[in-house]
Amino acid sequence: VLSTSQMTALWLYYVEEMPVKEVAQVLGRTRVAVKTTLFRARRKLMPLLDQSEDSPEADYWRSPTKKHGCPEAAEVPHG
């Protein structure tokens, strides 16, 4: 769904937690271009994320018993 530059920008910004300035340096683009790329990538992904809200998997991720990515963690006694 995303172009290579959109995916790279999202990855660097959200996963690698780089500031926009550093993402721009890595990609050889201006900060404004990176901000635009991030905006367009998020806008492109939004319909897909909205669709997933109706899936059983989305219910799992919204579950109040899910802790730290592991639903079983709520069942394990601590202490």
Order of alpha helices (4+ residues) and beta strands (2+ residues): alpha-alpha-alpha-alpha
